[in-house]
Amino acid sequence: MNAEPKQLYLPDFCTARAVLAIVIICELTALVLALARNEVALGFWPDLARTSMFLLWIGLFGAGMLCVMRGYLIRQSPAKGSVIVLALTAAMVTIISSAAYFLGAGTGWLTDPALIP
């Protein structure tokens, strides 16, 4: 009676190919978001830079987190692993979003009348 080894359903985020895919997806998403907003007051290039930096922080931190957690996640059931991944990802996005908000508040980005639409 051999038990089948558990297979991790997530890709290996420790490889360069996965990191390149994450960077390309983040950059294309940032480009689409910056083109969709196209606020004259914000300016296209600064808006693209802020959006790109925010998405890259989330994408690369998420990939790093899943790379580090891979050994633990492979030993879990798919249901438990999914809950762990979703909870950690939600916590990571909350932390990065809060840090970006407080950084923006501290530098005056949130109170600058030229940036408020």
Secondary structure per residue as TSV (DSSP state, phi and psi in degrees):
chain	resnum	aa	ss	phi	psi
A	1	M	-	360.0	90.7
A	2	N	-	-93.1	124.9
A	3	A	-	-80.6	135.5
A	4	E	-	-68.6	138.8
A	5	P	-	-68.5	143.2
A	6	K	-	-70.1	138.8
A	7	Q	-	-109.4	134.3
A	8	L	-	-78.0	130.6
A	9	Y	-	-86.7	-7.0
A	10	L	S	-91.3	149.1
A	11	P	-	-69.6	165.6
A	12	D	-	-81.1	104.6
A	13	F	T	-79.4	2.2
A	14	C	T	-86.8	-6.5
A	15	T	S	-89.9	153.9
A	16	A	H	-65.2	-33.2
A	17	R	H	-63.8	-41.7
A	18	A	H	-67.5	-40.0
A	19	V	H	-66.1	-40.7
A	20	L	H	-62.3	-41.8
A	21	A	H	-62.5	-40.4
A	22	I	H	-64.1	-44.0
A	23	V	H	-62.8	-44.7
A	24	I	H	-64.7	-43.3
A	25	I	H	-64.0	-42.4
A	26	C	H	-63.3	-43.8
A	27	E	H	-67.2	-41.2
A	28	L	H	-66.0	-38.6
A	29	T	H	-64.8	-42.1
A	30	A	H	-62.9	-40.3
A	31	L	H	-63.3	-45.1
A	32	V	H	-63.4	-43.3
A	33	L	H	-65.2	-40.6
A	34	A	H	-67.9	-37.9
A	35	L	H	-68.9	-35.3
A	36	A	H	-70.9	-37.4
A	37	R	H	-74.1	-55.3
A	38	N	-	43.2	48.4
A	39	E	-	-76.3	127.5
A	40	V	T	-65.3	-38.7
A	41	A	T	-66.3	-34.8
A	42	L	T	-79.9	-36.0
A	43	G	-	85.1	140.2
A	44	F	H	-67.3	-49.8
A	45	W	H	-67.9	-43.7
A	46	P	H	-64.4	-36.4
A	47	D	H	-65.1	-43.0
A	48	L	H	-62.4	-41.1
A	49	A	H	-64.5	-45.6
A	50	R	H	-64.7	-44.8
A	51	T	H	-64.5	-42.8
A	52	S	H	-62.7	-44.8
A	53	M	H	-63.3	-43.3
A	54	F	H	-62.1	-47.7
A	55	L	H	-67.8	-36.5
A	56	L	H	-66.8	-39.2
A	57	W	H	-59.4	-47.1
A	58	I	H	-65.3	-46.9
A	59	G	H	-64.1	-45.8
A	60	L	H	-75.7	-36.4
A	61	F	H	-65.1	-39.7
A	62	G	H	-62.9	-43.3
A	63	A	H	-63.9	-42.3
A	64	G	H	-62.9	-41.1
A	65	M	H	-63.3	-45.1
A	66	L	H	-71.1	-29.1
A	67	C	H	-66.6	-44.2
A	68	V	H	-67.2	-38.7
A	69	M	H	-82.9	-2.9
A	70	R	H	-56.2	-45.2
A	71	G	H	-61.9	-38.6
A	72	Y	H	-73.2	-42.1
A	73	L	H	-67.2	-29.5
A	74	I	T	-68.9	-22.3
A	75	R	T	-88.0	-5.1
A	76	Q	S	-95.8	160.7
A	77	S	-	-70.9	157.9
A	78	P	H	-57.0	-37.9
A	79	A	H	-66.7	-47.5
A	80	K	H	-67.3	-39.5
A	81	G	H	-62.3	-39.5
A	82	S	H	-64.4	-42.8
A	83	V	H	-63.6	-42.0
A	84	I	H	-64.0	-45.9
A	85	V	H	-62.5	-44.7
A	86	L	H	-64.9	-42.1
A	87	A	H	-65.8	-44.7
A	88	L	H	-66.2	-38.4
A	89	T	H	-67.0	-42.6
A	90	A	H	-62.9	-41.8
A	91	A	H	-65.1	-41.8
A	92	M	H	-64.4	-44.0
A	93	V	H	-64.8	-38.3
A	94	T	H	-63.7	-44.2
A	95	I	H	-65.3	-46.1
A	96	I	H	-67.2	-39.8
A	97	S	H	-64.7	-41.5
A	98	S	H	-64.1	-42.6
A	99	A	H	-63.1	-41.6
A	100	A	H	-65.2	-38.8
A	101	Y	H	-64.2	-48.2
A	102	F	H	-68.8	-32.0
A	103	L	H	-65.1	-43.5
A	104	G	H	-65.0	-38.6
A	105	A	H	-68.6	-37.3
A	106	G	H	-71.2	-29.4
A	107	T	H	-94.7	-4.4
A	108	G	T	91.6	5.1
A	109	W	T	-63.4	-31.4
A	110	L	T	-82.2	-18.6
A	111	T	T	-110.5	-0.4
A	112	D	-	-70.8	118.0
A	113	P	T	-62.4	-26.5
A	114	A	T	-71.5	-21.7
A	115	L	T	-97.1	-10.8
A	116	I	-	-89.0	117.3
A	117	P	-	-70.2	360.0
